[in-house]
Amino acid sequence: MKINKTNNILGIFFNIEANKVGKNKGSGKKDRLEVSEQAKDFQIALDKFKALPDIREEKVERLKKEVQAGTYNIEGRRIAEKILEGIELDKRI
């Protein structure tokens, strides 16, 4: 088998080398990143949320004692209000 036109192959190789993007040493420009105020606020809120404990031990203990003592009073109105607050929050997100 005879391979002809090896010059074309070498030409393609040298063109690729010549067209590579090199480092621009003389520009002096640096990349910049600007973060919006909304993103900053979101990051602060996220950090505060991550700092919250998974279980509020003091509240759990207080509720356990109230249930065991029979003094825990369930207010249906407050439960309904909290459910509606959650729905409104979901709509905003």
N, C-alpha and C positions, 0 to 999 in steps of 0.2 A: 504494500500500500504506500502510495506516495502522497505526502502532504505538501501542498503548494500554498503560497501566499502567507508565509509566516510573518512577513513584514506587516500585514494588516493586524495580526494578533499583537505584535510588539507595539504597533502604533496605538492600539486601543489601551494597552497597559500603560504606556507613557502619558497618554492623554488623561487617564484616571489619576495618575500621580500629580500631574500639573494642575488639575482642577480641585484638588483637595483643599479644604478650608484650613488655613493655618491660623496660628495665634496672632492676633493683632496687637503687637507689642507697643506700638506708638500712639494708640488712641487715648489712653489715660482715662477712658470712661469706665465707670463701674456699674454693675447692675443695682437696681433699686427696687424695693418692694414697699408699697404703701398699703396699709391695712385700714379699712374703713372704721369709723367710730362704732358702727353696729357690730362689726366683727370683734372689736375690742370689748364691747359690753358683753357680747355673747361669751367670750373667753373668760371674763371675770365671773359671770354667772355659772359657767360650767365648772370653774375651779371651786366656787363656793358649794356647788351641788356635790362635787366629788368629796369635799371635806365633811359632808354630813354623814353621821353614822348610819349604817344599814338598819339597825334596830335601835329605837329610842328606849333604852333599858328602863329609865325612870318612869316613863309613861306606861310601859308594859307592867311594871311592878305595881304601880298605883291602880291600874285597871284590874289586875289579878286580885288585889286586896279588896277592892270594891265589889267584885263579882263574888268572892268567897264570903264577904260579910253580908251580901244581899242588898247593898246600897247602890249598886250600879243602876242608873236610870237611863234608859235608851230614849232619846228624844227623836221621834220620827221626822220632825220638822228640820232639825239640824242635819240629819242624814240626807234628806232630800236636797237641802241647800248645797251641801258639799258635792252631791252628785251633779247638780246643775252647774256648779262652779267648774267641775272637771270637764263637763261637756263644752262650756264656753271656752276653756283653755284649749281643748282639742281643736275647736273651730279656728282659733287664732293661729295655731301651729300649722 
